[in-house]
Amino acid sequence: MSNNMSLIFAADSPPLSVIATAKIIGHSLIIDSSLPSGALPILQFSSGSKLHNTDVLLRYLARVAKLPNFYGKDALEAGQIDEWLEYAHTSFSVGSEFENACTRVDAYLSIRTFFVGYYLSVADIAIWSCLAGTGQRWESLRKSKKYPNLVRWFNSLDGEYSVLLNEVTATYVGKRGLGKPTVTKSMEKGQNGNFSVENGESNEKGRASSRPTYEVDLPNAKVGEVCLRFAPEPSGYLHIGHAKAALLNKYFAQRYKGRLILRFDDTNPTKESKKFVDNLQKDIKTLGIQEDAVTHTSDYFQKLMEMAENLIQQGKAYVDDTPKEQMQKERMDGIESKCRNNSSEDNMKLWKEMIAGSERGIQCCVRGKLDMQDQNKTLRDPVYYRYNADPHHRTGSMYKVYPTYDFACPFVDAIEGITHALRSSEYHDRNAQYQRILEDMGLRKVQLYEFSRLNMVYTLLSKRKLLWFVQNGKVDGWDDPRFPTVQGIVRRGLKIEALVQFILEQGASKNLNLMEWDKLWTINKKLIDPVCARHTGVLEQKRVLLTLVDGPEKPFVRIIPRHKKFEGAGSKATTYTRRIWLDYADASAISVGEEITLMDWGNAVINEIGKDNDGTVTQLTGVLNLEGSVKTTKWKLTWLPETDELVKLLLVDFDYLITKKKLEEGEDFLDVLNPNTKKETHALGDSNMRNLQRGEILQLERKGYFICDVPYFRSSKPIVLLSIPDGRQQTSHHY
């Protein structure tokens, strides 16, 4: 299959089934929504050939898909698939016809898992697209009990391929099908689906806004000629702020059908390491970014040194031995260095001393001769080169002088053919410096494009400050769940799709915003809740036994779903016994004679409540009333059987690392450290939790969402579950 296929369609009628099919089979399409309203979609190949009409496009993709039997195992099944494709695009129309079609396919699916054969085919994707594309209409019917077989099939498909299909609906149908399609001509989409560029923000009523996230162009950009770079320094792990820069670069590279270079800005050997390079590459992959090339600033060290020498010889740079503190003060005050007017010959001699690392040379640095009187102080003779004796993780001890970021960045951007360099607005004052350095170097101009830095409440994004927490043992490492690193928040239970949606909803705005974490966790909850398994836990401290007088004499087991609305979550074994454990908080809220509901069992009436001398509830006695109405009870309680099969749990919750939403200029983060950022609670869990895998997300019913950090190993070791915020409450608890 060609790797350069463009899907062209009208902005008001995106071919949802074609886009979803391409995602399912793992093929990238270049999106172009420039056709006039009413036009049929076109699949255009790099050769110039074209295919027209939705059904034709679906059949083509189905034929070239590598999924087994995606277009049927034989000619008969292929014919059946063709029938369903035609039915999908003619029968799911407006008014009563839509529900008539739902009625028919509901009956058809009563004894079937898929539409054709025993495997997923393009017919399933076509019908799914018809339903999902109606937005709120199908969502309302989905919640009803009118089409149980159709809903079962839809939920199963939506579960197994939820990541891919959620991205399609989020982009072209709004939030999980709410509202009408919000597609504009500015939309572009690539493989892995990570660009939900039209994720409208929800208002209070939950309707999706049609406000487009991206209505901004790169200045002077030409399709097919754009080249961008994401240039992290390998001195730490990728954090949520870097993720915004990386994803914006990916977005624009895809939109303009250009190239994206991943460049490691490795000009400071004191702070950088191969470990950080490896983890940055891991994080880039986690974000779904596929770069076109990987380079390092260190690849250009020799050329950078030659450029520095060239500028020295031209009198555009000079070697300065002014002490660092004095130099900083002179720059602030606009005072020229005593070395500024030294001859090129004298400067070259000192430059050679720097390269050799001599006693004289290590006292010097190279500065650009720009303008010491400019109001923009970044132009007041910035440092280009400095001495550093530490070995470099790639070049070893080959060099003893290293370029600064301000010198290396414009040079390498120009050499690598970068057309647009995306920089956060914190670099605004240095943009003039960037262009002036390029001009002195005599290199081609690079267009700078600013976007706002992502700032989160109660969060430090400075790698220097994050490193302090690592080095001082305040966290477990760069992937600590309290850290804003990509690895940290993923370990905490954040789906990468939620992060992508959250970041791209902000777009390329230049407005400075302080973002709330709760908004991000709310997006995450919408992704995990429909598919994560349900389990039961009871807190160990002061737990209370409820004895059911007429309970089963011998324990018995029932197999029940791990998620009542999602078959894909599988099933679990629940044991029913005469004596069961309740949380103390639940037991202490019950009155004598009160009827309660035991979840997944039925009702019971409490006859006796035992308390100690302090009034603490120690035991309960009751009788079952399984015919009782669940609707009439106040308390719907989770419980666990009194058996040796229960597993130990350690529930871990986290707080922010600092106690202030935003640090003011000059404020020391050490003054606002949160002394209590981790809370551990011991609990018991149902025996099925022995099968949890590391990274698996679950819901402890009535206790919230968790991710398994340490799975079951042996009975004496607890399963460690990390709490996942759900966005409904403030995530700062101040334990």
HUWO-V765457 format. One record per residue. N is the residue number from 1. SS is DSSP state (H for helix, E for strand, C for the rest). NEAR is the number of other C-alpha atoms within 10 Angstrom. D_FIRST is the distance of its C-alpha to the first C-alpha in Angstrom with 1 decimal. Layout:
n ss near d_first
N SS NEAR D_FIRST
N SS NEAR D_FIRST
This chain:
n ss near d_first
1 C 9 0.0
2 C 10 3.8
3 C 11 6.4
4 C 14 8.9
5 C 20 8.8
6 E 17 12.4
7 E 23 14.1
8 E 22 17.5
9 E 23 20.4
10 E 21 24.2
11 C 23 25.6
12 C 20 27.9
13 C 19 25.4
14 C 21 22.1
15 C 26 19.8
16 H 21 20.4
17 H 28 18.6
18 H 26 15.2
19 H 23 15.7
20 H 23 16.9
21 H 25 14.2
22 H 19 11.6
23 H 21 14.1
24 H 17 14.8
25 C 16 11.4
26 C 16 11.3
27 C 18 8.7
28 C 20 10.4
29 C 23 11.3
30 E 20 13.8
31 E 22 16.7
32 E 20 19.1
33 E 21 22.0
34 E 16 23.9
35 E 17 24.1
36 C 12 27.6
37 C 12 28.8
38 C 11 28.0
39 C 16 25.0
40 C 16 22.0
41 C 23 18.7
42 E 21 16.2
43 E 23 12.4
44 E 18 12.3
45 C 16 9.7
46 C 11 11.0
47 C 9 12.0
48 C 8 14.3
49 C 9 13.1
50 E 14 13.8
51 E 14 13.9
52 E 14 17.1
53 C 13 18.8
54 H 21 18.1
55 H 19 18.0
56 H 16 15.6
57 H 20 13.1
58 H 23 13.9
59 H 19 13.5
60 H 14 10.0
61 H 20 9.0
62 H 23 11.4
63 H 15 10.2
64 H 12 6.7
65 C 20 8.7
66 C 11 10.3
67 C 15 13.6
68 C 11 16.2
69 C 20 17.3
70 C 23 15.5
71 C 27 15.8
72 C 24 19.0
73 C 13 20.2
74 C 9 21.4
75 H 10 21.9
76 H 10 24.7
77 H 17 22.9
78 H 21 20.0
79 H 14 22.9
80 H 16 24.5
81 H 24 21.4
82 H 19 21.3
83 H 12 25.0
84 H 19 24.5
85 H 23 21.8
86 H 14 24.4
87 H 15 27.2
88 H 23 25.6
89 H 16 25.4
90 H 11 28.8
91 H 16 31.1
92 C 19 30.7
93 C 15 32.7
94 C 9 35.7
95 C 8 39.2
96 H 10 40.1
97 H 13 37.0
98 H 17 35.0
99 H 18 37.4
100 H 14 37.7
101 H 16 34.0
102 H 23 34.4
103 H 15 37.4
104 H 12 35.5
105 H 16 32.5
106 H 20 35.0
107 H 14 36.9
108 H 14 33.8
109 H 18 32.8
110 H 14 36.3
111 H 9 35.4
112 C 14 31.7
113 C 17 29.4
114 C 18 26.2
115 C 21 25.9
116 C 23 24.6
117 C 15 25.4
118 C 11 25.8
119 C 15 22.5
120 C 19 20.5
121 C 23 18.5
122 H 31 17.0
123 H 30 20.6
124 H 23 22.0
125 H 25 19.8
126 H 26 20.8
127 H 22 24.5
128 H 21 24.4
129 H 23 23.2
130 H 20 26.1
131 H 22 28.6
132 H 25 27.5
133 C 26 27.1
134 C 20 30.9
135 C 21 31.8
136 H 20 35.5
137 H 15 36.0
138 H 20 33.9
139 H 15 35.1
140 H 10 38.6
141 H 16 38.0
142 H 18 36.2
143 H 11 39.4
144 C 11 41.5
145 C 9 42.2
146 C 14 41.4
147 C 20 38.0
148 H 17 38.1
149 H 21 35.4
150 H 22 33.0
151 H 22 33.7
152 H 19 33.4
153 H 22 29.9
154 H 20 28.9
155 H 20 30.5
156 H 20 28.8
157 H 20 25.3
158 H 20 26.3
159 H 20 27.7
160 H 15 24.9
161 C 13 22.3
162 H 17 24.9
163 H 18 23.6
164 H 22 20.3
165 H 25 22.0
166 H 24 25.0
167 H 27 23.0
168 H 27 21.7
169 H 24 25.2
170 H 23 26.8
171 H 26 24.9
172 H 31 24.9
173 C 28 27.8
174 C 30 30.1
175 H 27 31.7
176 H 23 30.5
177 H 25 30.7
178 C 25 33.9
179 C 20 34.5
180 C 19 32.4
181 C 24 29.0
182 C 24 29.6
183 C 24 26.9
184 C 22 27.7
185 C 16 26.2
186 C 19 26.3
187 C 24 23.6
188 C 24 20.4
189 C 21 18.3
190 C 20 15.8
191 H 18 14.3
192 H 19 17.1
193 H 23 18.8
194 C 26 21.7
195 C 28 22.7
196 C 27 24.9
197 C 30 26.2
198 C 31 28.2
199 C 29 30.0
200 C 24 33.3
201 C 19 36.4
202 E 14 38.4
203 C 9 41.9
204 C 7 44.8
205 C 6 44.0
206 C 11 40.4
207 C 17 38.8
208 E 24 35.8
209 C 18 36.6
210 C 18 34.5
211 C 15 35.3
212 C 19 32.1
213 C 21 31.7
214 C 20 30.2
215 C 14 31.9
216 C 10 32.2
217 C 12 30.7
218 C 15 30.6
219 C 10 33.3
220 C 9 32.4
221 C 16 28.7
222 C 12 26.3
223 C 11 22.6
224 C 13 20.6
225 C 14 23.8
226 C 22 24.7
227 E 23 25.1
228 E 22 26.7
229 E 29 28.0
230 E 24 29.1
231 C 24 32.1
232 C 20 33.9
233 C 24 36.9
234 C 25 36.7
235 C 23 40.1
236 C 22 39.1
237 C 28 36.3
238 C 28 34.0
239 E 21 35.9
240 H 23 35.2
241 H 20 36.2
242 H 20 33.8
243 H 21 31.1
244 H 24 31.7
245 H 24 31.4
246 H 22 28.2
247 H 21 26.5
248 H 19 27.8
249 H 23 26.4
250 H 25 23.0
251 H 25 23.4
252 H 22 24.4
253 H 25 21.8
254 H 22 19.1
255 H 21 21.2
256 C 19 21.7
257 C 20 18.3
258 C 19 20.3
259 E 21 20.8
260 E 25 22.7
261 E 21 24.9
262 E 21 26.6
263 E 22 30.0
264 E 22 32.8
265 C 22 36.0
266 C 28 38.2
267 C 23 41.4
268 C 23 43.9
269 C 19 44.3
270 C 14 46.9
271 C 16 44.5
272 C 19 41.2
273 C 18 39.8
274 H 13 36.9
275 H 13 37.1
276 H 17 36.3
277 H 21 33.4
278 H 12 31.8
279 H 17 32.5
280 H 23 31.2
281 H 18 27.9
282 H 15 28.0
283 H 19 28.8
284 H 19 26.1
285 H 12 23.5
286 H 14 25.5
287 C 19 25.1
288 C 18 21.3
289 C 21 21.2
290 C 15 18.8
291 C 17 20.7
292 C 12 19.5
293 E 11 22.6
294 E 14 25.7
295 E 16 29.0
296 E 18 32.7
297 H 21 35.6
298 H 23 37.4
299 H 15 35.1
300 H 15 37.2
301 H 19 40.6
302 H 11 42.0
303 H 14 40.9
304 H 21 42.2
305 H 17 45.6
306 H 12 45.7
307 H 16 45.1
308 H 24 47.9
309 H 21 50.2
310 H 15 49.4
311 H 19 50.3
312 H 24 53.5
313 H 16 54.5
314 C 12 54.0
315 C 18 56.1
316 C 19 53.2
317 E 26 53.4
318 E 30 56.3
319 E 30 57.2
320 E 22 59.1
321 C 17 61.2
322 C 16 62.3
323 C 11 62.2
324 H 13 59.3
325 H 8 61.4
326 H 11 63.4
327 H 16 60.3
328 H 13 58.8
329 H 11 62.1
330 H 16 62.4
331 H 19 59.0
332 H 15 59.9
333 H 13 63.2
334 C 17 61.9
335 C 13 64.1
336 C 17 63.0
337 C 16 62.9
338 C 10 65.7
339 C 15 63.0
340 C 17 61.3
341 C 14 63.2
342 C 13 63.4
343 C 14 62.7
344 H 19 59.3
345 H 12 61.1
346 H 13 62.4
347 H 23 59.0
348 H 17 57.3
349 H 12 59.9
350 H 24 59.2
351 H 24 55.5
352 H 13 56.0
353 H 17 58.1
354 H 25 55.3
355 H 17 52.8
356 H 16 55.4
357 C 19 56.1
358 C 13 59.8
359 C 10 62.3
360 C 12 62.5
361 H 22 58.8
362 H 20 57.9
363 H 18 60.0
364 C 22 57.9
365 E 24 54.7
366 E 27 53.2
367 E 24 53.3
368 E 24 51.9
369 C 23 54.7
370 C 18 53.6
371 C 16 56.2
372 C 21 58.6
373 C 16 60.0
374 C 12 56.7
375 C 11 56.8
376 C 13 53.2
377 H 18 54.3
378 H 21 50.9
379 H 23 51.9
380 C 24 55.1
381 C 25 54.3
382 C 23 51.5
383 E 21 51.1
384 E 22 48.5
385 E 26 49.2
386 E 21 51.1
387 E 20 52.3
388 C 18 50.8
389 C 14 51.9
390 C 15 49.4
391 C 15 46.8
392 E 23 43.2
393 C 18 40.6
394 C 15 38.6
395 C 12 41.2
396 E 11 44.2
397 C 12 47.5
398 C 9 46.3
399 C 18 47.1
400 C 20 50.0
401 E 25 49.1
402 E 24 46.1
403 E 24 44.8
404 C 18 45.0
405 H 18 42.0
406 H 18 43.5
407 H 23 43.6
408 H 25 40.4
409 H 20 38.1
410 H 24 38.5
411 H 24 38.5
412 H 22 35.2
413 H 24 33.6
414 H 17 34.6
415 H 13 33.7
416 C 13 30.2
417 C 16 29.5
418 C 22 29.6
419 C 24 30.0
420 E 24 30.9
421 E 20 32.7
422 E 22 32.9
423 E 18 36.2
424 E 18 38.1
425 H 17 41.3
426 H 13 43.5
427 H 13 42.8
428 H 14 44.0
429 H 13 47.2
430 H 16 45.4
431 H 19 43.1
432 H 14 46.0
433 H 22 46.4
434 H 22 42.8
435 H 18 42.9
436 H 16 46.3
437 H 25 45.2
438 H 20 42.3
439 H 13 44.8
440 H 15 47.2
441 H 17 44.5
442 C 10 43.7
443 C 15 39.9
444 C 17 37.5
445 C 18 37.7
446 C 18 35.3
447 E 15 35.1
448 E 16 36.3
449 E 17 35.2
450 E 17 37.2
451 E 21 36.5
452 C 20 38.9
453 C 22 39.2
454 E 20 38.6
455 E 17 42.0
456 E 18 42.6
457 C 18 46.1
458 C 21 48.0
459 C 20 45.3
460 C 20 45.5
461 C 18 42.5
462 C 12 44.3
463 H 16 43.0
464 H 12 46.6
465 H 13 48.0
466 H 21 45.3
467 H 17 46.1
468 H 14 49.8
469 H 17 49.0
470 H 16 47.1
471 H 12 49.9
472 C 9 52.7
473 C 10 51.3
474 C 14 51.0
475 C 20 47.5
476 C 14 45.8
477 C 16 43.4
478 C 22 40.5
479 C 19 38.7
480 C 18 41.9
481 C 26 41.3
482 C 22 43.7
483 C 26 41.7
484 C 22 39.4
485 E 25 36.9
486 H 28 33.4
487 H 23 34.3
488 H 21 37.6
489 H 21 36.4
490 H 19 33.6
491 H 22 36.3
492 C 27 38.5
493 C 26 36.0
494 C 25 34.0
495 C 19 30.5
496 H 18 28.2
497 H 22 26.9
498 H 22 30.5
499 H 23 30.9
500 H 23 27.9
501 H 23 29.2
502 H 22 32.7
503 H 22 31.9
504 H 22 29.7
505 H 21 32.2
506 H 21 34.6
507 C 20 32.3
508 C 23 33.3
509 C 16 36.9
510 C 14 39.6
511 C 12 42.1
512 C 13 43.4
513 E 14 43.2
514 E 14 44.5
515 E 15 42.1
516 C 16 43.3
517 H 17 41.6
518 H 17 42.4
519 H 13 39.8
520 H 20 37.0
521 H 23 38.3
522 H 17 38.5
523 H 20 34.8
524 H 24 34.3
525 H 20 36.6
526 H 14 34.6
527 H 19 31.5
528 H 20 33.5
529 C 16 36.2
530 C 17 34.2
531 C 25 32.8
532 C 20 35.2
533 E 25 37.7
534 E 21 41.4
535 E 20 44.1
536 C 20 47.8
537 E 27 49.9
538 E 24 53.6
539 E 21 55.2
540 C 18 57.5
541 C 12 60.3
542 C 14 63.0
543 C 20 60.9
544 E 23 63.0
545 E 22 63.4
546 E 24 63.7
547 E 20 65.5
548 E 20 64.9
549 C 14 68.2
550 C 11 66.7
551 C 16 63.3
552 C 12 62.0
553 C 10 64.4
554 C 8 61.6
555 C 14 58.2
556 E 11 55.4
557 E 11 51.6
558 E 10 49.2
559 E 10 45.4
560 E 13 44.1
561 E 17 40.7
562 C 22 39.9
563 C 21 38.7
564 C 15 40.2
565 C 14 37.4
566 C 23 34.4
567 H 18 34.1
568 H 19 31.4
569 H 20 34.2
570 C 12 35.8
571 E 16 39.5
572 E 20 42.6
573 E 15 46.1
574 E 20 49.0
575 E 18 52.5
576 E 21 55.5
577 C 19 58.9
578 C 18 62.3
579 E 20 62.2
580 E 20 59.3
581 E 24 58.6
582 E 26 58.4
583 C 21 57.9
584 H 20 61.3
585 H 13 60.3
586 H 15 59.7
587 H 22 62.8
588 C 18 65.1
589 C 9 64.1
590 C 17 65.2
591 C 14 68.7
592 C 13 70.9
593 C 13 70.4
594 C 14 67.0
595 E 25 64.1
596 E 25 60.7
597 E 24 57.3
598 E 19 55.7
599 C 15 52.0
600 C 14 50.3
601 C 13 53.8
602 E 16 56.3
603 E 22 59.4
604 E 22 62.4
605 E 20 65.8
606 E 20 67.3
607 E 16 70.9
608 E 15 71.9
609 E 18 70.9
610 E 12 72.2
611 E 13 72.8
612 C 9 74.4
613 C 6 77.3
614 C 6 75.0
615 C 9 73.6
616 C 13 70.2
617 E 21 68.6
618 E 17 68.5
619 E 20 67.9
620 E 24 67.3
621 E 18 68.4
622 E 22 67.2
623 E 18 66.5
624 E 21 63.4
625 E 15 63.1
626 C 14 59.8
627 C 9 60.7
628 C 16 61.2
629 C 13 59.1
630 H 17 56.4
631 H 8 56.8
632 H 10 60.4
633 C 14 60.0
634 C 12 59.8
635 C 17 58.2
636 E 18 54.9
637 E 17 55.0
638 C 23 52.7
639 C 23 54.4
640 E 24 54.0
641 E 22 56.0
642 C 18 58.7
643 C 16 57.1
644 C 8 56.5
645 C 14 52.8
646 C 19 52.2
647 E 22 50.3
648 E 26 51.4
649 E 26 49.4
650 E 20 49.6
651 E 22 48.4
652 E 18 47.8
653 E 22 47.8
654 E 22 47.6
655 C 21 49.1
656 C 23 48.4
657 C 23 49.5
658 E 22 51.7
659 C 20 54.0
660 C 16 53.5
661 C 16 50.7
662 C 16 50.5
663 C 16 52.3
664 C 9 54.4
665 C 6 54.5
666 C 6 56.4
667 C 10 56.6
668 C 10 56.3
669 H 16 53.8
670 H 10 56.2
671 H 10 58.7
672 H 15 56.4
673 E 14 55.0
674 C 17 54.7
675 C 14 56.9
676 C 14 55.3
677 C 20 51.5
678 E 18 50.9
679 E 14 52.4
680 E 14 52.3
681 E 13 53.4
682 E 17 54.0
683 E 20 53.0
684 E 22 52.5
685 E 25 49.3
686 C 23 48.5
687 H 21 47.8
688 H 17 44.2
689 H 21 43.5
690 H 18 43.8
691 H 9 40.1
692 C 17 38.8
693 C 14 36.3
694 C 16 36.4
695 C 18 34.5
696 C 15 34.7
697 E 27 35.9
698 E 27 38.7
699 E 23 41.4
700 E 19 45.0
701 C 17 46.4
702 C 13 48.8
703 C 13 48.3
704 E 13 44.8
705 E 23 41.4
706 E 24 41.1
707 E 25 38.6
708 E 23 39.5
709 E 19 40.2
710 E 18 42.1
711 C 20 41.6
712 C 20 44.3
713 C 10 45.7
714 C 11 49.3
715 C 13 51.8
716 C 9 53.8
717 C 14 50.8
718 C 20 49.5
719 E 27 46.0
720 E 21 45.3
721 E 27 43.7
722 E 24 43.1
723 E 23 43.7
724 E 26 41.0
725 C 24 42.4
726 C 21 41.6
727 C 17 42.5
728 C 11 45.5
729 C 10 48.1
730 C 12 48.8
731 C 18 47.3
732 C 14 50.3
733 C 14 53.1
734 C 14 55.4
735 C 12 56.3
